[in-house]
């Protein structure tokens, strides 16, 4: 999940990262994608996620990631 203080930095960081993973023949989760901008406004002074909608989105994303890891872990 690329993230940035601006609106588009995370999006721009994604492509070269994926190119490296493909070159190294490493698996990568293709969907869902998450580009998180404005990181400074998403957390409170204690580093906790400040908005309920952001917290819910990240929970759903991490649940999808955990399922992907389980499907792609060799037995």
Phi and psi restraints in degrees (range 20) as a CNS / XPLOR table:
assign (resid 1 and name C) (resid 2 and name N)
       (resid 2 and name CA) (resid 2 and name C) 1.0 -66.2 20.0 2
assign (resid 2 and name N) (resid 2 and name CA)
       (resid 2 and name C) (resid 3 and name N) 1.0 139.9 20.0 2
assign (resid 2 and name C) (resid 3 and name N)
       (resid 3 and name CA) (resid 3 and name C) 1.0 -134.7 20.0 2
assign (resid 3 and name N) (resid 3 and name CA)
       (resid 3 and name C) (resid 4 and name N) 1.0 158.3 20.0 2
assign (resid 3 and name C) (resid 4 and name N)
       (resid 4 and name CA) (resid 4 and name C) 1.0 -155.8 20.0 2
assign (resid 4 and name N) (resid 4 and name CA)
       (resid 4 and name C) (resid 5 and name N) 1.0 161.6 20.0 2
assign (resid 4 and name C) (resid 5 and name N)
       (resid 5 and name CA) (resid 5 and name C) 1.0 -71.6 20.0 2
assign (resid 5 and name N) (resid 5 and name CA)
       (resid 5 and name C) (resid 6 and name N) 1.0 -26.9 20.0 2
assign (resid 5 and name C) (resid 6 and name N)
       (resid 6 and name CA) (resid 6 and name C) 1.0 -91.1 20.0 2
assign (resid 6 and name N) (resid 6 and name CA)
       (resid 6 and name C) (resid 7 and name N) 1.0 -174.6 20.0 2
assign (resid 6 and name C) (resid 7 and name N)
       (resid 7 and name CA) (resid 7 and name C) 1.0 -82.3 20.0 2
assign (resid 7 and name N) (resid 7 and name CA)
       (resid 7 and name C) (resid 8 and name N) 1.0 -25.6 20.0 2
assign (resid 7 and name C) (resid 8 and name N)
       (resid 8 and name CA) (resid 8 and name C) 1.0 -122.3 20.0 2
assign (resid 8 and name N) (resid 8 and name CA)
       (resid 8 and name C) (resid 9 and name N) 1.0 -3.0 20.0 2
assign (resid 8 and name C) (resid 9 and name N)
       (resid 9 and name CA) (resid 9 and name C) 1.0 -60.1 20.0 2
assign (resid 9 and name N) (resid 9 and name CA)
       (resid 9 and name C) (resid 10 and name N) 1.0 -40.9 20.0 2
assign (resid 9 and name C) (resid 10 and name N)
       (resid 10 and name CA) (resid 10 and name C) 1.0 -62.4 20.0 2
assign (resid 10 and name N) (resid 10 and name CA)
       (resid 10 and name C) (resid 11 and name N) 1.0 -38.4 20.0 2
assign (resid 10 and name C) (resid 11 and name N)
       (resid 11 and name CA) (resid 11 and name C) 1.0 -63.0 20.0 2
assign (resid 11 and name N) (resid 11 and name CA)
       (resid 11 and name C) (resid 12 and name N) 1.0 -44.6 20.0 2
assign (resid 11 and name C) (resid 12 and name N)
       (resid 12 and name CA) (resid 12 and name C) 1.0 -66.9 20.0 2
assign (resid 12 and name N) (resid 12 and name CA)
       (resid 12 and name C) (resid 13 and name N) 1.0 -29.7 20.0 2
assign (resid 12 and name C) (resid 13 and name N)
       (resid 13 and name CA) (resid 13 and name C) 1.0 -76.1 20.0 2
assign (resid 13 and name N) (resid 13 and name CA)
       (resid 13 and name C) (resid 14 and name N) 1.0 -21.4 20.0 2
assign (resid 13 and name C) (resid 14 and name N)
       (resid 14 and name CA) (resid 14 and name C) 1.0 -65.7 20.0 2
assign (resid 14 and name N) (resid 14 and name CA)
       (resid 14 and name C) (resid 15 and name N) 1.0 -44.6 20.0 2
assign (resid 14 and name C) (resid 15 and name N)
       (resid 15 and name CA) (resid 15 and name C) 1.0 -62.5 20.0 2
assign (resid 15 and name N) (resid 15 and name CA)
       (resid 15 and name C) (resid 16 and name N) 1.0 -50.8 20.0 2
assign (resid 15 and name C) (resid 16 and name N)
       (resid 16 and name CA) (resid 16 and name C) 1.0 -64.8 20.0 2
assign (resid 16 and name N) (resid 16 and name CA)
       (resid 16 and name C) (resid 17 and name N) 1.0 -31.4 20.0 2
assign (resid 16 and name C) (resid 17 and name N)
       (resid 17 and name CA) (resid 17 and name C) 1.0 -64.2 20.0 2
assign (resid 17 and name N) (resid 17 and name CA)
       (resid 17 and name C) (resid 18 and name N) 1.0 -46.5 20.0 2
assign (resid 17 and name C) (resid 18 and name N)
       (resid 18 and name CA) (resid 18 and name C) 1.0 -63.4 20.0 2
assign (resid 18 and name N) (resid 18 and name CA)
       (resid 18 and name C) (resid 19 and name N) 1.0 -38.0 20.0 2
assign (resid 18 and name C) (resid 19 and name N)
       (resid 19 and name CA) (resid 19 and name C) 1.0 -59.4 20.0 2
assign (resid 19 and name N) (resid 19 and name CA)
       (resid 19 and name C) (resid 20 and name N) 1.0 -43.2 20.0 2
assign (resid 19 and name C) (resid 20 and name N)
       (resid 20 and name CA) (resid 20 and name C) 1.0 -63.8 20.0 2
assign (resid 20 and name N) (resid 20 and name CA)
       (resid 20 and name C) (resid 21 and name N) 1.0 -42.1 20.0 2
assign (resid 20 and name C) (resid 21 and name N)
       (resid 21 and name CA) (resid 21 and name C) 1.0 -64.9 20.0 2
assign (resid 21 and name N) (resid 21 and name CA)
       (resid 21 and name C) (resid 22 and name N) 1.0 -40.0 20.0 2
assign (resid 21 and name C) (resid 22 and name N)
       (resid 22 and name CA) (resid 22 and name C) 1.0 -64.1 20.0 2
assign (resid 22 and name N) (resid 22 and name CA)
       (resid 22 and name C) (resid 23 and name N) 1.0 -44.4 20.0 2
assign (resid 22 and name C) (resid 23 and name N)
       (resid 23 and name CA) (resid 23 and name C) 1.0 -59.7 20.0 2
assign (resid 23 and name N) (resid 23 and name CA)
       (resid 23 and name C) (resid 24 and name N) 1.0 -38.3 20.0 2
assign (resid 23 and name C) (resid 24 and name N)
       (resid 24 and name CA) (resid 24 and name C) 1.0 -85.3 20.0 2
assign (resid 24 and name N) (resid 24 and name CA)
       (resid 24 and name C) (resid 25 and name N) 1.0 2.6 20.0 2
assign (resid 24 and name C) (resid 25 and name N)
       (resid 25 and name CA) (resid 25 and name C) 1.0 56.0 20.0 2
assign (resid 25 and name N) (resid 25 and name CA)
       (resid 25 and name C) (resid 26 and name N) 1.0 43.3 20.0 2
assign (resid 25 and name C) (resid 26 and name N)
       (resid 26 and name CA) (resid 26 and name C) 1.0 -101.8 20.0 2
assign (resid 26 and name N) (resid 26 and name CA)
       (resid 26 and name C) (resid 27 and name N) 1.0 139.7 20.0 2
assign (resid 26 and name C) (resid 27 and name N)
       (resid 27 and name CA) (resid 27 and name C) 1.0 -69.6 20.0 2
assign (resid 27 and name N) (resid 27 and name CA)
       (resid 27 and name C) (resid 28 and name N) 1.0 147.5 20.0 2
assign (resid 27 and name C) (resid 28 and name N)
       (resid 28 and name CA) (resid 28 and name C) 1.0 -140.5 20.0 2
assign (resid 28 and name N) (resid 28 and name CA)
       (resid 28 and name C) (resid 29 and name N) 1.0 141.4 20.0 2
assign (resid 28 and name C) (resid 29 and name N)
       (resid 29 and name CA) (resid 29 and name C) 1.0 -76.1 20.0 2
assign (resid 29 and name N) (resid 29 and name CA)
       (resid 29 and name C) (resid 30 and name N) 1.0 122.5 20.0 2
assign (resid 29 and name C) (resid 30 and name N)
       (resid 30 and name CA) (resid 30 and name C) 1.0 -89.2 20.0 2
assign (resid 30 and name N) (resid 30 and name CA)
       (resid 30 and name C) (resid 31 and name N) 1.0 -31.4 20.0 2
assign (resid 30 and name C) (resid 31 and name N)
       (resid 31 and name CA) (resid 31 and name C) 1.0 -142.1 20.0 2
assign (resid 31 and name N) (resid 31 and name CA)
       (resid 31 and name C) (resid 32 and name N) 1.0 140.4 20.0 2
assign (resid 31 and name C) (resid 32 and name N)
       (resid 32 and name CA) (resid 32 and name C) 1.0 -77.3 20.0 2
assign (resid 32 and name N) (resid 32 and name CA)
       (resid 32 and name C) (resid 33 and name N) 1.0 157.0 20.0 2
assign (resid 32 and name C) (resid 33 and name N)
       (resid 33 and name CA) (resid 33 and name C) 1.0 -100.8 20.0 2
assign (resid 33 and name N) (resid 33 and name CA)
       (resid 33 and name C) (resid 34 and name N) 1.0 153.4 20.0 2
assign (resid 33 and name C) (resid 34 and name N)
       (resid 34 and name CA) (resid 34 and name C) 1.0 -140.5 20.0 2
assign (resid 34 and name N) (resid 34 and name CA)
       (resid 34 and name C) (resid 35 and name N) 1.0 124.2 20.0 2
assign (resid 34 and name C) (resid 35 and name N)
       (resid 35 and name CA) (resid 35 and name C) 1.0 -118.4 20.0 2
assign (resid 35 and name N) (resid 35 and name CA)
       (resid 35 and name C) (resid 36 and name N) 1.0 116.0 20.0 2
assign (resid 35 and name C) (resid 36 and name N)
       (resid 36 and name CA) (resid 36 and name C) 1.0 -112.6 20.0 2
assign (resid 36 and name N) (resid 36 and name CA)
       (resid 36 and name C) (resid 37 and name N) 1.0 110.9 20.0 2
assign (resid 36 and name C) (resid 37 and name N)
       (resid 37 and name CA) (resid 37 and name C) 1.0 -107.3 20.0 2
assign (resid 37 and name N) (resid 37 and name CA)
       (resid 37 and name C) (resid 38 and name N) 1.0 168.7 20.0 2
assign (resid 37 and name C) (resid 38 and name N)
       (resid 38 and name CA) (resid 38 and name C) 1.0 64.1 20.0 2
assign (resid 38 and name N) (resid 38 and name CA)
       (resid 38 and name C) (resid 39 and name N) 1.0 39.9 20.0 2
assign (resid 38 and name C) (resid 39 and name N)
       (resid 39 and name CA) (resid 39 and name C) 1.0 -56.6 20.0 2
assign (resid 39 and name N) (resid 39 and name CA)
       (resid 39 and name C) (resid 40 and name N) 1.0 -33.3 20.0 2
assign (resid 39 and name C) (resid 40 and name N)
       (resid 40 and name CA) (resid 40 and name C) 1.0 -63.6 20.0 2
assign (resid 40 and name N) (resid 40 and name CA)
       (resid 40 and name C) (resid 41 and name N) 1.0 -25.2 20.0 2
assign (resid 40 and name C) (resid 41 and name N)
       (resid 41 and name CA) (resid 41 and name C) 1.0 -94.2 20.0 2
assign (resid 41 and name N) (resid 41 and name CA)
       (resid 41 and name C) (resid 42 and name N) 1.0 -6.5 20.0 2
assign (resid 41 and name C) (resid 42 and name N)
       (resid 42 and name CA) (resid 42 and name C) 1.0 -87.3 20.0 2
assign (resid 42 and name N) (resid 42 and name CA)
       (resid 42 and name C) (resid 43 and name N) 1.0 -16.9 20.0 2
assign (resid 42 and name C) (resid 43 and name N)
       (resid 43 and name CA) (resid 43 and name C) 1.0 -118.8 20.0 2
assign (resid 43 and name N) (resid 43 and name CA)
       (resid 43 and name C) (resid 44 and name N) 1.0 152.2 20.0 2
assign (resid 43 and name C) (resid 44 and name N)
       (resid 44 and name CA) (resid 44 and name C) 1.0 -86.1 20.0 2
assign (resid 44 and name N) (resid 44 and name CA)
       (resid 44 and name C) (resid 45 and name N) 1.0 -174.5 20.0 2
assign (resid 44 and name C) (resid 45 and name N)
       (resid 45 and name CA) (resid 45 and name C) 1.0 -63.8 20.0 2
assign (resid 45 and name N) (resid 45 and name CA)
       (resid 45 and name C) (resid 46 and name N) 1.0 -19.9 20.0 2
assign (resid 45 and name C) (resid 46 and name N)
       (resid 46 and name CA) (resid 46 and name C) 1.0 -95.1 20.0 2
assign (resid 46 and name N) (resid 46 and name CA)
       (resid 46 and name C) (resid 47 and name N) 1.0 3.8 20.0 2
assign (resid 46 and name C) (resid 47 and name N)
       (resid 47 and name CA) (resid 47 and name C) 1.0 84.0 20.0 2
assign (resid 47 and name N) (resid 47 and name CA)
       (resid 47 and name C) (resid 48 and name N) 1.0 9.2 20.0 2
assign (resid 47 and name C) (resid 48 and name N)
       (resid 48 and name CA) (resid 48 and name C) 1.0 -89.6 20.0 2
assign (resid 48 and name N) (resid 48 and name CA)
       (resid 48 and name C) (resid 49 and name N) 1.0 149.7 20.0 2
assign (resid 48 and name C) (resid 49 and name N)
       (resid 49 and name CA) (resid 49 and name C) 1.0 -64.6 20.0 2
assign (resid 49 and name N) (resid 49 and name CA)
       (resid 49 and name C) (resid 50 and name N) 1.0 126.3 20.0 2
assign (resid 49 and name C) (resid 50 and name N)
       (resid 50 and name CA) (resid 50 and name C) 1.0 -86.9 20.0 2
assign (resid 50 and name N) (resid 50 and name CA)
       (resid 50 and name C) (resid 51 and name N) 1.0 -23.2 20.0 2
assign (resid 50 and name C) (resid 51 and name N)
       (resid 51 and name CA) (resid 51 and name C) 1.0 -114.8 20.0 2
assign (resid 51 and name N) (resid 51 and name CA)
       (resid 51 and name C) (resid 52 and name N) 1.0 136.0 20.0 2
assign (resid 51 and name C) (resid 52 and name N)
       (resid 52 and name CA) (resid 52 and name C) 1.0 -63.1 20.0 2
assign (resid 52 and name N) (resid 52 and name CA)
       (resid 52 and name C) (resid 53 and name N) 1.0 -39.1 20.0 2
assign (resid 52 and name C) (resid 53 and name N)
       (resid 53 and name CA) (resid 53 and name C) 1.0 -66.3 20.0 2
assign (resid 53 and name N) (resid 53 and name CA)
       (resid 53 and name C) (resid 54 and name N) 1.0 -36.3 20.0 2
assign (resid 53 and name C) (resid 54 and name N)
       (resid 54 and name CA) (resid 54 and name C) 1.0 -67.4 20.0 2
assign (resid 54 and name N) (resid 54 and name CA)
       (resid 54 and name C) (resid 55 and name N) 1.0 -43.4 20.0 2
assign (resid 54 and name C) (resid 55 and name N)
       (resid 55 and name CA) (resid 55 and name C) 1.0 -59.7 20.0 2
assign (resid 55 and name N) (resid 55 and name CA)
       (resid 55 and name C) (resid 56 and name N) 1.0 -45.1 20.0 2
assign (resid 55 and name C) (resid 56 and name N)
       (resid 56 and name CA) (resid 56 and name C) 1.0 -63.5 20.0 2
assign (resid 56 and name N) (resid 56 and name CA)
       (resid 56 and name C) (resid 57 and name N) 1.0 -42.8 20.0 2
assign (resid 56 and name C) (resid 57 and name N)
       (resid 57 and name CA) (resid 57 and name C) 1.0 -60.5 20.0 2
assign (resid 57 and name N) (resid 57 and name CA)
       (resid 57 and name C) (resid 58 and name N) 1.0 -46.9 20.0 2
assign (resid 57 and name C) (resid 58 and name N)
       (resid 58 and name CA) (resid 58 and name C) 1.0 -65.7 20.0 2
assign (resid 58 and name N) (resid 58 and name CA)
       (resid 58 and name C) (resid 59 and name N) 1.0 -35.0 20.0 2
assign (resid 58 and name C) (resid 59 and name N)
       (resid 59 and name CA) (resid 59 and name C) 1.0 -63.2 20.0 2
assign (resid 59 and name N) (resid 59 and name CA)
       (resid 59 and name C) (resid 60 and name N) 1.0 -44.5 20.0 2
assign (resid 59 and name C) (resid 60 and name N)
       (resid 60 and name CA) (resid 60 and name C) 1.0 -64.5 20.0 2
assign (resid 60 and name N) (resid 60 and name CA)
       (resid 60 and name C) (resid 61 and name N) 1.0 -41.7 20.0 2
assign (resid 60 and name C) (resid 61 and name N)
       (resid 61 and name CA) (resid 61 and name C) 1.0 -63.1 20.0 2
assign (resid 61 and name N) (resid 61 and name CA)
       (resid 61 and name C) (resid 62 and name N) 1.0 -46.4 20.0 2
assign (resid 61 and name C) (resid 62 and name N)
       (resid 62 and name CA) (resid 62 and name C) 1.0 -67.2 20.0 2
assign (resid 62 and name N) (resid 62 and name CA)
       (resid 62 and name C) (resid 63 and name N) 1.0 -31.7 20.0 2
assign (resid 62 and name C) (resid 63 and name N)
       (resid 63 and name CA) (resid 63 and name C) 1.0 -65.0 20.0 2
assign (resid 63 and name N) (resid 63 and name CA)
       (resid 63 and name C) (resid 64 and name N) 1.0 -42.7 20.0 2
assign (resid 63 and name C) (resid 64 and name N)
       (resid 64 and name CA) (resid 64 and name C) 1.0 -62.7 20.0 2
assign (resid 64 and name N) (resid 64 and name CA)
       (resid 64 and name C) (resid 65 and name N) 1.0 -40.3 20.0 2
assign (resid 64 and name C) (resid 65 and name N)
       (resid 65 and name CA) (resid 65 and name C) 1.0 -65.1 20.0 2
assign (resid 65 and name N) (resid 65 and name CA)
       (resid 65 and name C) (resid 66 and name N) 1.0 -43.0 20.0 2
assign (resid 65 and name C) (resid 66 and name N)
       (resid 66 and name CA) (resid 66 and name C) 1.0 -61.3 20.0 2
assign (resid 66 and name N) (resid 66 and name CA)
       (resid 66 and name C) (resid 67 and name N) 1.0 -40.4 20.0 2
assign (resid 66 and name C) (resid 67 and name N)
       (resid 67 and name CA) (resid 67 and name C) 1.0 -64.3 20.0 2
assign (resid 67 and name N) (resid 67 and name CA)
       (resid 67 and name C) (resid 68 and name N) 1.0 -41.0 20.0 2
assign (resid 67 and name C) (resid 68 and name N)
       (resid 68 and name CA) (resid 68 and name C) 1.0 -63.5 20.0 2
assign (resid 68 and name N) (resid 68 and name CA)
       (resid 68 and name C) (resid 69 and name N) 1.0 -43.5 20.0 2
assign (resid 68 and name C) (resid 69 and name N)
       (resid 69 and name CA) (resid 69 and name C) 1.0 -60.8 20.0 2
assign (resid 69 and name N) (resid 69 and name CA)
       (resid 69 and name C) (resid 70 and name N) 1.0 -44.9 20.0 2
assign (resid 69 and name C) (resid 70 and name N)
       (resid 70 and name CA) (resid 70 and name C) 1.0 -61.3 20.0 2
assign (resid 70 and name N) (resid 70 and name CA)
       (resid 70 and name C) (resid 71 and name N) 1.0 -40.3 20.0 2
assign (resid 70 and name C) (resid 71 and name N)
       (resid 71 and name CA) (resid 71 and name C) 1.0 -69.4 20.0 2
assign (resid 71 and name N) (resid 71 and name CA)
       (resid 71 and name C) (resid 72 and name N) 1.0 -27.2 20.0 2
assign (resid 71 and name C) (resid 72 and name N)
       (resid 72 and name CA) (resid 72 and name C) 1.0 -107.5 20.0 2
assign (resid 72 and name N) (resid 72 and name CA)
       (resid 72 and name C) (resid 73 and name N) 1.0 11.9 20.0 2
assign (resid 72 and name C) (resid 73 and name N)
       (resid 73 and name CA) (resid 73 and name C) 1.0 -92.8 20.0 2
assign (resid 73 and name N) (resid 73 and name CA)
       (resid 73 and name C) (resid 74 and name N) 1.0 122.4 20.0 2
assign (resid 73 and name C) (resid 74 and name N)
       (resid 74 and name CA) (resid 74 and name C) 1.0 -63.3 20.0 2
assign (resid 74 and name N) (resid 74 and name CA)
       (resid 74 and name C) (resid 75 and name N) 1.0 145.5 20.0 2
